Amino acid sequence: MTLLAVALSERSCDRLRGALLSEAALGRADLVELRLDGLDDPASADLPRLLRRPRPPVILTERHGPGGPAGRLERLRRGAELGAEWVDLDPGEVAAFGRPGGAGRIASLHDPAGRDLAQLHRTLVESGAEVAKLAVTTSDAADAAALLRVAADAAHPTIA
């Protein structure tokens, strides 16, 4: 199955909610990634309002934020409890995070050089997350082809 996701990042919750509803109205994406780390103050994010339905299914992501890893994980956990369908986590966080609210877990690695993609993918799969996500920078068609090959050959659901 192939799904189209769009990532949204805004400086305020009001603007992020507006962008989310615009995407829903336009119907361009199957999933919408909400980047909490783009907010001016992720710690004060109004998650109940942001995640209120109606809205498309969301991936809640915060790669860094106030309160360090504990603060970031608490916001992601709260978002999952409020109905976010997916949360984006580092591979080492997946097991301890659990499945609050029944949210699916996406283990992601961000490697700007796109080194050993097969090994990076194995690390993601071994984390126990339902989906693996490789976020790498490609510099030419060969790099892009290697990334797509890993995703195409994967037995585990993979975002690349």
N, C-alpha and C positions, 0 to 999 in steps of 0.2 A: 504494500500500500504506500502511496506517495501522498504526502500532505504538504501544503504550502504554509509557511509561517512567516510573519512579518514581525520585526523587532521595533518596539517603540521606546523612545527615551525622551522625557520632558523634564523641565526643572521643577514643575509643581504638580501636585496630585490632581488639581482641577484640569490642567492641560493634558495630563496623561490619561485621565478618564475621558476627556473630550476626544483625544486621538483614538482611544480604544473604541468608543462609540462610533466614530467616523469609519473606522475599519469595518466594524460590524455592519454599518449601513451600506458600505460599498461592496461588501461580500467578497473582497479580494483574497482573503486568507482563511485557512482552516483553523489556524491557531495564531494567537497574538502573544509575543513575548513582551512582558512588561519589565523594563529595566529600572529597578528601584535605585540603582547606583547613579542614575542620571538626575535624580531629584536633588534639589538644593539641600534637603535635610531628610534622608531616608528614615531616620529615627522617629520623625513625627508624621510619617506617611499615614494617611487616613485609609487604612486597608479595607475596613468594612465598606466605605463608599466606593473605593476603587474597584472592588471585586463584586459589588452589587449586581445582580442580574436585572434585566437581560444584558448579556454580553457574550461574545464568542469564548470558546475555551482559551485559557491562558497558561503560559509558562511564566512563572515568577522567577526573576533572576536578580541577584545582587552579588557582584563579584567582590566588592569591597564596600565598606561603609562604617559609620560611627559605631563605637562599641566593639570594634575588632570582630574576629570570627564569631564570638558568642552573640554579639548584638545582631550581626547579619543573620546567623542561623535562627535566632529567636524571631526575627521579622519573617523569614521564610516559613518557619513553623506556623506562625500566626496566620499567614496568608493561606497556607494549606488547610488549616482548620476552618478558615472562612470560605473555602471552596475553590481555591486555585487548583486546576486540574493537574498541573505539573510544577515541579520545582527543579531548578538547575543547581547542582551541587558539585563540589570537588569530589573526586573518587574516594578519598579518605574519609569523607563525611557521610557517605551513603548509609552505612550500617547503623551508625548511632542515630541518624536522623529518623529512621523508622518510616512509617507511612501515615503521618497525622492527616486526619480528614480524608484518608484514602487517596491522597495525591500520589501520582506517579513520580518517580525520581529519574532525572536525567543526569548522568555523570558526565561532566565535560572537562576537557583539557584544552588549554589555549597555548599553542606552541607556535610562535611566529615563524620559526624556521621549518616546521613540518618535517622533523627528523624521521625517525623510524616509525612510520605511520602504523604498521602492523603491531608493533610493540605498544604504542600508545593506545591503540584500539583494544588490545588484550587487557591492558590495565583498566580501561573503562568497563569492559565486560565483567572482569573479575571483581569489580566493586559491588556487584549485586544490584545495580540500578536496572530499571526496566528498559532504559534507552541509553545508548552511548552517543556522545557528541564530540566530534573532532573539529576544533576551530583552529585552523592553520592558515598561514599566509602562503599563497602560491605565487611563484615569480614567473612561471611560464606554463605553456600547455602541458608539458611533461609532468610538472608538479600537480597540476589540476587533474590530469589523467590518473596519477598515482592515488590521489585522494579519492576520486570517484571509484577506482578499482577496489580499494579497501571497503568502501561503503557497499558497492555492488556485490562483493564476495561475502559480506558479513551475514552470518546466520542470526545474529542478534540485531534487533532494531537499532538503526544507526542514523544519526544526523551528521552530515559532512558539508 
